[in-house]
Amino acid sequence: MRRWPAMLAFLVLLSCHTGVETPDPATITDLIARGNFEEAEKKILLYTSTSSMTAEERLHWSWETERIHRISLDFNKTEEEALEYIRQYFPKVTPQQMSDWETSRALECMVINGEKRYFSRAFRNLFRIDSLCLARYEEINGPAIDAKAPLLEEHLPRIVELTGKTGAVIVEPRTFTITYTLTVPANTVPEGEILCVWMPLPRTDVPRQNGFRLLSVSEPDYIISPDSYIHKSIYMEKPAVKDQDAVFTYSFTYTARAQYHHIDAIKDVLPYDTLSPEWKEYTKQELPHIITTGPVAELAEKVVGDETNPFLRLQKIFTYISQTYPWAGAREYSTIESIPLYVLENGHGDCGQVSLLFISMCRSLGIPARWESGWMLHPGEINLHDWAEAYLEGIGWIPVDQSFGLQQGPFPLFYSSGMDSYRMAVNRGTGGDFFPAKIYPRSETVDFQRGEVEWRGGNLYFNQWDYQLILHPFDQQGIQ
């Protein structure tokens, strides 16, 4: 990054003394769209150094520079690496096959500075998305094993049984003890500079979660955000020490429960009060990632057809997305201009991407829906995870895990109105403010699960630090 001050000074002198024309913003946008990132960066520097603009415009172009850096990090594989991977399964793969996969978006790539570059997770994704490739992958490696399947086969029917017998909607408590650690490697920032970090905590305003208790914290002067913030975080800071990793760690316990609603769509679901603040808030469009018009709205209308009952409409959307868009490893959300449109255009999505499509389709039909996310804590499969909630008049908010989708067994639509006990909900919304406030642009502009790090010199992106969640062992009943 040290080359940019010198380049900026050069560009300013060049524009002053040689009459270089100030770049047109539309030209810069076109360069970015065509993957000419090096030229776009030069023109952004020239444009922002010679043009009179508002602070908001300057921030926009600064962000565009950051965004194309992030895209370059995501698209870091070469064509030779792609062929090496694919030839494990198709030794005689042809240029036409490669072209077909790229055209179908099953093999995600783009041209950056004149060179074809592949998304870092594109090779494995190809063998999830394309049916021929999936069949070949399973022929060689066997079907994928879902580590959580045996647990859910027992757990989900138990939830349905308990909620049916008792009339309760929240059951099956599981108590978790977790240690979370964020590490900034030594000498990432100069000695003495203060590192500021925000890390995830379980929300205390989600009915499925209670009993939160902080057990230990590495930094005594921490701050926990109020539940009024949509991102639940613990904030810490410490000075960097030369040649020493900066380690931030904390342990906590909390109890999570399952939730399931036995819904009679005809008897239980009432017409919406469209004048209520809740309905207005959660049916509105929130660009760029919650869209209620255009292709998303058209698709929603097509999927639900003549159905008018909100819950049955919701289930039709849930089923359609489950059957249409296979899971695939995702690009960083901050690099995607509109996530629901990305899913429609590319034909696949990870948990958060299909959840945003589900939320958008529901809202377009006047069904209130919102984001919820955090971690999935199923033994054998612990990971970041995103899901949703939908509101039904007469019932209230129900959980919807679009990514878990249709289930094998007697309750295929369980996750259209239910949630298992192995969750840590951290967020109730996207792209919100942090407490205390973050100064620089976020690493994750939509979600918050891994953490955020900055110092007075700027934001530290995900490639500049590490995180780890350790779930301490529990017995078969889930009690620590």
C-alpha positions as CSV (number, residue, x, y, z in Angstrom):
1,M,0.0,0.0,0.0
2,R,3.0,2.4,0.4
3,R,3.1,2.9,-3.4
4,W,-0.2,4.8,-3.4
5,P,1.0,8.1,-1.8
6,A,3.8,8.4,-4.3
7,M,1.4,7.5,-7.2
8,L,-1.2,10.0,-5.9
9,A,1.4,12.8,-5.8
10,F,2.5,11.9,-9.3
11,L,-1.0,12.0,-10.6
12,V,-1.7,15.3,-9.0
13,L,1.4,16.8,-10.6
14,L,0.5,15.2,-13.9
15,S,-3.0,16.7,-13.9
16,C,-1.7,20.1,-12.9
17,H,1.2,20.4,-15.4
18,T,0.2,18.4,-18.4
19,G,-3.5,19.1,-18.7
20,V,-4.6,15.5,-18.1
21,E,-8.4,15.4,-18.3
22,T,-10.3,14.4,-15.1
23,P,-11.7,10.9,-15.6
24,D,-15.4,10.5,-16.1
25,P,-17.1,8.5,-13.2
26,A,-19.0,6.5,-15.8
27,T,-15.7,5.5,-17.4
28,I,-14.4,4.3,-14.1
29,T,-17.5,2.3,-13.4
30,D,-17.2,0.6,-16.8
31,L,-13.5,-0.3,-16.2
32,I,-14.5,-1.9,-12.9
33,A,-17.3,-3.9,-14.6
34,R,-14.9,-5.2,-17.2
35,G,-12.3,-6.2,-14.7
36,N,-9.8,-3.6,-15.6
37,F,-8.9,-3.0,-11.9
38,E,-5.4,-1.5,-12.3
39,E,-6.6,1.1,-14.7
40,A,-9.7,1.8,-12.6
41,E,-7.6,2.4,-9.5
42,K,-5.4,4.9,-11.3
43,K,-8.4,6.8,-12.6
44,I,-10.0,6.7,-9.1
45,L,-6.9,8.2,-7.6
46,L,-6.8,10.9,-10.3
47,Y,-10.5,11.6,-10.1
48,T,-10.5,12.0,-6.3
49,S,-7.4,14.1,-6.3
50,T,-8.5,16.6,-9.0
51,S,-12.3,16.7,-8.7
52,S,-14.3,18.8,-6.2
53,M,-16.7,16.3,-4.5
54,T,-18.7,15.8,-1.4
55,A,-17.4,13.7,1.5
56,E,-20.0,11.1,0.5
57,E,-18.7,10.8,-3.0
58,R,-15.1,10.5,-1.8
59,L,-16.1,7.7,0.5
60,H,-17.9,6.0,-2.4
61,W,-14.8,5.9,-4.5
62,S,-12.6,4.9,-1.6
63,W,-14.9,2.0,-1.0
64,E,-14.9,1.0,-4.7
65,T,-11.1,0.8,-4.5
66,E,-11.4,-1.4,-1.4
67,R,-14.1,-3.6,-3.1
68,I,-12.0,-4.4,-6.1
69,H,-9.1,-5.4,-3.8
70,R,-11.5,-7.8,-2.1
71,I,-12.7,-9.2,-5.4
72,S,-9.1,-9.8,-6.4
73,L,-8.5,-11.7,-3.2
74,D,-11.6,-13.9,-3.8
75,F,-10.6,-14.6,-7.4
76,N,-7.1,-15.9,-6.9
77,K,-7.0,-19.1,-8.9
78,T,-5.5,-19.5,-12.4
79,E,-6.8,-21.5,-15.3
80,E,-3.9,-23.9,-14.9
81,E,-5.1,-24.6,-11.3
82,A,-8.6,-25.1,-12.5
83,L,-7.6,-27.7,-15.1
84,E,-5.4,-29.5,-12.6
85,Y,-8.4,-29.9,-10.2
86,I,-11.0,-30.8,-12.8
87,R,-8.7,-33.4,-14.5
88,Q,-8.9,-35.4,-11.3
89,Y,-12.5,-36.2,-12.3
90,F,-12.4,-35.5,-16.1
91,P,-8.9,-36.3,-17.4
92,K,-9.9,-35.4,-20.9
93,V,-11.8,-32.2,-20.1
94,T,-12.1,-30.0,-23.2
95,P,-12.1,-26.2,-23.7
96,Q,-15.7,-26.5,-24.7
97,Q,-16.7,-28.1,-21.5
98,M,-14.8,-25.5,-19.5
99,S,-16.6,-22.8,-21.5
100,D,-20.0,-24.4,-20.9
101,W,-19.4,-24.6,-17.2
102,E,-18.3,-20.9,-17.1
103,T,-21.3,-19.8,-19.2
104,S,-23.7,-21.6,-16.9
105,R,-22.0,-20.0,-13.9
106,A,-21.3,-23.4,-12.4
107,L,-17.6,-22.6,-12.7
108,E,-17.3,-19.0,-11.4
109,C,-14.6,-16.9,-13.0
110,M,-13.9,-13.4,-14.2
111,V,-11.3,-11.6,-16.2
112,I,-9.1,-9.3,-14.0
113,N,-6.5,-7.1,-15.6
114,G,-6.7,-9.2,-18.8
115,E,-6.2,-12.6,-17.1
116,K,-8.9,-15.1,-16.4
117,R,-9.2,-15.7,-12.7
118,Y,-11.3,-18.3,-10.8
119,F,-13.1,-17.8,-7.5
120,S,-11.1,-19.5,-4.7
121,R,-13.9,-22.0,-4.0
122,A,-15.1,-22.4,-7.6
123,F,-13.5,-25.8,-8.3
124,R,-15.2,-27.6,-5.4
125,N,-18.4,-25.6,-6.1
126,L,-18.5,-26.9,-9.7
127,F,-19.0,-30.4,-8.3
128,R,-21.9,-29.3,-6.1
129,I,-23.7,-27.2,-8.7
130,D,-23.5,-29.0,-12.0
131,S,-25.4,-32.3,-12.0
132,L,-23.0,-34.2,-14.2
133,C,-20.0,-33.1,-12.1
134,L,-21.9,-34.0,-8.9
135,A,-22.6,-37.5,-10.2
136,R,-18.9,-37.9,-11.1
137,Y,-17.7,-36.6,-7.8
138,E,-20.0,-39.1,-5.9
139,E,-18.9,-41.9,-8.2
140,I,-15.3,-41.4,-7.2
141,N,-15.7,-40.2,-3.6
142,G,-19.1,-41.6,-2.6
143,P,-22.1,-39.5,-1.5
144,A,-21.4,-36.6,0.8
145,I,-21.8,-37.5,4.5
146,D,-24.0,-35.1,6.5
147,A,-22.4,-35.2,10.0
148,K,-25.5,-33.7,11.6
149,A,-28.0,-36.0,9.9
150,P,-28.2,-38.7,12.7
151,L,-28.7,-36.1,15.3
152,L,-31.5,-34.3,13.4
153,E,-33.2,-37.6,12.5
154,E,-33.8,-38.0,16.3
155,H,-34.0,-34.4,17.3
156,L,-36.6,-33.0,14.9
157,P,-39.3,-35.6,15.6
158,R,-38.7,-35.1,19.3
159,I,-39.3,-31.3,18.9
160,V,-42.5,-31.9,16.9
161,E,-43.7,-34.4,19.5
162,L,-43.0,-32.2,22.5
163,T,-44.6,-29.1,21.0
164,G,-47.6,-31.0,19.9
165,K,-48.2,-32.6,23.3
166,T,-47.5,-29.6,25.5
167,G,-48.7,-26.8,23.3
168,A,-45.3,-25.0,23.9
169,V,-43.4,-23.7,20.9
170,I,-40.0,-23.6,22.6
171,V,-38.6,-26.9,23.9
172,E,-35.5,-29.1,24.1
173,P,-32.9,-26.9,26.0
174,R,-29.2,-27.3,25.2
175,T,-26.6,-25.5,27.3
176,F,-23.4,-24.5,25.6
177,T,-20.0,-23.3,26.8
178,I,-17.9,-21.6,24.2
179,T,-14.5,-20.1,24.0
180,Y,-13.9,-17.5,21.2
181,T,-10.5,-16.3,20.2
182,L,-9.5,-13.6,17.7
183,T,-5.7,-13.3,16.9
184,V,-4.0,-10.5,15.0
185,P,-0.5,-11.8,13.9
186,A,2.5,-10.0,15.3
187,N,3.6,-6.8,13.5
188,T,0.4,-6.4,11.5
189,V,0.2,-2.9,12.9
190,P,3.1,-0.8,14.3
191,E,4.1,-1.3,18.0
192,G,2.0,0.7,20.4
193,E,-1.0,1.2,18.0
194,I,-4.3,0.3,19.6
195,L,-6.2,-2.6,18.0
196,C,-10.0,-2.4,18.3
197,V,-12.0,-5.6,17.9
198,W,-15.7,-6.5,17.9
199,M,-16.6,-10.2,18.4
200,P,-19.9,-12.1,18.4
201,L,-22.0,-13.0,21.5
202,P,-25.4,-14.7,21.7
203,R,-28.4,-12.3,21.8
204,T,-30.4,-12.1,25.0
205,D,-33.6,-10.9,23.3
206,V,-34.2,-14.0,21.2
207,P,-36.9,-16.2,22.9
208,R,-35.0,-19.4,22.1
209,Q,-31.9,-18.2,24.0
210,N,-31.4,-17.4,27.7
211,G,-29.0,-17.9,30.6
212,F,-26.1,-16.0,29.0
213,R,-23.2,-15.6,31.4
214,L,-19.7,-14.4,30.6
215,L,-17.1,-16.7,32.2
216,S,-13.8,-15.1,31.4
217,V,-12.4,-12.2,29.3
218,S,-8.8,-11.5,28.3
219,E,-9.2,-7.7,28.4
220,P,-10.7,-6.3,31.6
221,D,-12.2,-3.2,30.0
222,Y,-14.6,-4.8,27.6
223,I,-18.0,-3.4,26.4
224,I,-21.0,-5.6,25.5
225,S,-23.5,-4.0,23.1
226,P,-27.1,-3.5,24.1
227,D,-29.8,-5.7,22.5
228,S,-31.1,-2.6,20.7
229,Y,-28.2,-3.0,18.3
230,I,-28.9,-5.7,15.6
231,H,-25.3,-7.0,15.9
232,K,-24.6,-8.4,19.4
233,S,-20.9,-7.9,20.2
234,I,-18.2,-7.7,22.8
235,Y,-15.7,-5.0,22.2
236,M,-12.1,-5.1,23.4
237,E,-8.9,-3.2,22.6
238,K,-5.2,-3.5,23.4
239,P,-1.9,-2.0,22.1
240,A,0.2,-3.9,19.6
241,V,3.4,-5.3,21.0
242,K,6.4,-5.8,18.6
243,D,6.9,-9.5,17.6
244,Q,3.9,-10.7,19.6
245,D,0.5,-11.8,18.4
246,A,-2.4,-9.8,19.8
247,V,-4.8,-12.4,21.2
248,F,-8.3,-11.5,22.3
249,T,-10.3,-14.3,24.0
250,Y,-13.4,-14.8,26.1
251,S,-15.6,-17.7,27.3
252,F,-19.3,-17.8,28.0
253,T,-22.2,-20.0,28.5
254,Y,-25.9,-19.8,27.4
255,T,-28.9,-22.1,26.8
256,A,-30.5,-22.5,23.4
257,R,-33.9,-24.2,22.7
258,A,-35.7,-25.5,19.7
259,Q,-38.8,-23.8,18.3
260,Y,-41.6,-25.3,16.3
261,H,-45.1,-24.1,15.3
262,H,-47.9,-26.5,14.5
263,I,-49.8,-24.3,12.1
264,D,-53.3,-24.8,10.7
265,A,-52.9,-22.4,7.7
266,I,-56.7,-21.9,7.4
267,K,-57.7,-21.6,11.1
268,D,-54.6,-20.0,12.7
269,V,-53.3,-17.5,10.1
270,L,-55.2,-14.2,10.1
271,P,-55.2,-11.3,7.5
272,Y,-52.3,-8.9,8.1
273,D,-52.8,-5.5,9.7
274,T,-51.1,-3.6,7.0
275,L,-51.2,-0.4,9.1
276,S,-49.1,-1.8,11.9
277,P,-45.5,-0.6,12.3
278,E,-44.2,-4.2,12.3
279,W,-45.8,-5.0,9.0
280,K,-44.6,-1.8,7.4
281,E,-41.0,-2.2,8.7
282,Y,-40.6,-5.8,7.6
283,T,-42.2,-5.7,4.2
284,K,-40.2,-2.7,2.9
285,Q,-37.4,-2.8,0.4
286,E,-33.9,-2.4,1.8
287,L,-31.5,-2.1,-1.1
288,P,-29.2,-3.6,-2.2
289,H,-29.8,-6.9,-0.5
290,I,-33.5,-7.0,0.2
291,I,-35.4,-6.4,-3.0
292,T,-39.2,-6.3,-3.4
293,T,-39.5,-5.4,-7.1
294,G,-38.2,-6.6,-10.5
295,P,-37.1,-10.2,-11.1
296,V,-37.4,-11.1,-7.4
297,A,-41.1,-10.0,-7.2
298,E,-41.9,-11.6,-10.6
299,L,-40.4,-14.9,-9.4
300,A,-42.3,-14.8,-6.2
301,E,-45.6,-14.3,-8.0
302,K,-44.9,-17.1,-10.3
303,V,-43.9,-19.5,-7.5
304,V,-47.0,-18.9,-5.3
305,G,-49.5,-18.8,-8.3
306,D,-53.1,-18.5,-7.1
307,E,-52.3,-19.3,-3.5
308,T,-53.4,-16.4,-1.1
309,N,-52.7,-17.9,2.4
310,P,-49.5,-16.3,3.7
311,F,-48.2,-19.5,5.4
312,L,-48.9,-21.6,2.3
313,R,-47.2,-19.0,0.1
314,L,-44.2,-19.0,2.5
315,Q,-44.0,-22.8,2.2
316,K,-44.1,-22.6,-1.6
317,I,-41.3,-20.1,-1.7
318,F,-39.3,-22.2,0.8
319,T,-39.8,-25.4,-1.2
320,Y,-39.0,-23.7,-4.5
321,I,-35.7,-22.2,-3.3
322,S,-34.7,-25.6,-1.6
323,Q,-35.3,-27.5,-4.9
324,T,-33.8,-24.9,-7.2
325,Y,-30.6,-23.4,-5.7
326,P,-28.0,-25.8,-4.5
327,W,-25.6,-24.8,-1.7
328,A,-22.2,-23.6,-2.8
329,G,-19.3,-21.8,-1.0
330,A,-19.9,-18.1,-1.2
331,R,-17.8,-15.1,-2.2
332,E,-17.4,-12.4,0.5
333,Y,-20.7,-10.6,0.7
334,S,-19.1,-7.2,0.5
335,T,-18.0,-7.9,-3.1
336,I,-21.5,-8.7,-4.3
337,E,-23.7,-5.8,-5.5
338,S,-27.1,-7.5,-4.9
339,I,-27.2,-10.9,-3.2
340,P,-30.7,-12.0,-4.2
341,L,-30.0,-11.1,-7.8
342,Y,-26.7,-12.9,-7.6
343,V,-28.6,-16.1,-6.6
344,L,-31.0,-15.7,-9.5
345,E,-28.2,-15.1,-12.0
346,N,-25.8,-17.8,-10.8
347,G,-28.3,-20.5,-9.9
348,H,-26.8,-21.3,-6.4
349,G,-26.2,-19.7,-3.0
350,D,-25.0,-20.3,0.5
351,C,-27.1,-20.0,3.6
352,G,-27.1,-16.2,3.8
353,Q,-27.6,-15.8,0.1
354,V,-30.7,-18.0,-0.2
355,S,-32.0,-16.5,3.1
356,L,-31.9,-13.0,1.6
357,L,-33.7,-14.3,-1.5
358,F,-36.4,-15.9,0.7
359,I,-36.8,-12.7,2.7
360,S,-37.0,-10.6,-0.5
361,M,-39.6,-12.9,-2.1
362,C,-41.7,-12.9,1.1
363,R,-41.6,-9.1,1.5
364,S,-42.5,-8.6,-2.2
365,L,-45.8,-10.5,-1.4
366,G,-46.5,-8.6,1.8
367,I,-45.3,-11.3,4.1
368,P,-43.0,-9.7,6.8
369,A,-39.6,-11.4,7.0
370,R,-36.3,-10.6,8.6
371,W,-32.7,-11.8,8.9
372,E,-31.3,-13.8,11.8
373,S,-27.8,-15.3,11.9
374,G,-24.9,-16.4,14.0
375,W,-23.5,-19.9,14.4
376,M,-24.7,-23.5,14.0
377,L,-23.4,-25.7,16.8
378,H,-24.3,-29.2,15.7
379,P,-21.7,-31.7,17.0
380,G,-19.5,-32.6,14.0
381,E,-20.6,-29.5,12.0
382,I,-19.9,-26.2,13.7
383,N,-19.9,-23.2,11.4
384,L,-21.1,-19.7,10.6
385,H,-24.8,-19.8,9.6
386,D,-27.6,-17.5,8.5
387,W,-31.4,-18.1,8.5
388,A,-34.6,-16.0,8.6
389,E,-37.8,-15.3,10.5
390,A,-41.2,-14.7,9.1
391,Y,-44.3,-13.1,10.7
392,L,-47.8,-14.6,10.5
393,E,-50.7,-12.6,11.9
394,G,-52.3,-14.5,14.7
395,I,-49.1,-16.5,15.4
396,G,-46.2,-14.1,15.5
397,W,-42.6,-14.6,14.4
398,I,-41.6,-18.1,13.2
399,P,-38.0,-19.3,12.4
400,V,-37.2,-20.3,8.8
401,D,-33.9,-22.0,7.9
402,Q,-34.0,-21.8,4.1
403,S,-30.5,-23.3,3.7
404,F,-31.3,-26.5,5.7
405,G,-34.2,-26.8,3.3
406,L,-36.4,-29.9,2.8
407,Q,-35.7,-32.7,5.2
408,Q,-35.7,-36.5,4.8
409,G,-38.3,-38.3,7.0
410,P,-41.8,-37.5,8.2
411,F,-41.3,-33.7,8.6
412,P,-39.9,-32.4,5.3
413,L,-41.0,-28.8,5.9
414,F,-39.8,-28.6,9.5
415,Y,-37.5,-25.7,8.8
416,S,-40.3,-23.6,7.2
417,S,-41.7,-23.0,10.7
418,G,-39.1,-24.5,13.1
419,M,-35.6,-24.4,14.4
420,D,-33.4,-27.0,16.2
421,S,-31.6,-26.4,19.5
422,Y,-28.1,-26.1,18.2
423,R,-27.9,-22.4,17.3
424,M,-26.3,-19.2,18.5
425,A,-28.3,-16.2,17.3
426,V,-26.0,-13.1,17.1
427,N,-27.8,-10.8,14.6
428,R,-31.3,-9.6,13.9
429,G,-30.8,-7.6,10.8
430,T,-28.0,-6.8,8.3
431,G,-25.5,-4.0,7.9
432,G,-26.2,-2.3,11.2
433,D,-24.1,-0.1,13.5
434,F,-21.7,-1.4,16.1
435,F,-21.4,-0.4,19.8
436,P,-19.1,1.3,20.3
437,A,-19.2,2.7,16.7
438,K,-16.8,1.4,14.1
439,I,-14.9,4.1,12.2
440,Y,-13.7,2.4,9.0
441,P,-15.6,0.3,6.5
442,R,-16.5,-3.2,7.7
443,S,-14.9,-6.4,6.5
444,E,-18.3,-8.0,6.4
445,T,-20.8,-5.4,5.2
446,V,-23.9,-7.6,5.6
447,D,-23.4,-10.1,8.4
448,F,-21.4,-10.3,11.7
449,Q,-20.2,-13.7,12.8
450,R,-16.4,-13.7,12.7
451,G,-15.6,-10.3,14.1
452,E,-14.3,-6.9,13.0
453,V,-10.9,-5.4,13.6
454,E,-9.5,-1.9,13.0
455,W,-6.8,0.5,14.2
456,R,-6.3,4.2,13.6
457,G,-4.7,3.4,10.2
458,G,-7.8,1.6,8.9
459,N,-9.8,-1.6,8.8
460,L,-8.1,-5.0,9.0
461,Y,-9.6,-7.3,6.5
462,F,-10.2,-11.0,7.0
463,N,-6.9,-12.0,5.5
464,Q,-5.1,-10.1,8.2
465,W,-6.3,-12.0,11.3
466,D,-7.7,-15.3,12.4
467,Y,-10.6,-16.4,14.6
468,Q,-11.6,-19.7,16.4
469,L,-14.7,-20.9,18.1
470,I,-14.3,-23.8,20.5
471,L,-17.4,-25.6,21.7
472,H,-16.6,-27.4,25.0
473,P,-17.9,-31.0,25.2
474,F,-21.3,-31.7,26.5
475,D,-23.2,-34.9,27.3
476,Q,-25.9,-36.6,25.2
477,Q,-28.5,-34.3,26.7
478,G,-26.6,-31.3,25.7
479,I,-25.9,-30.2,29.3
480,Q,-22.4,-29.0,30.1
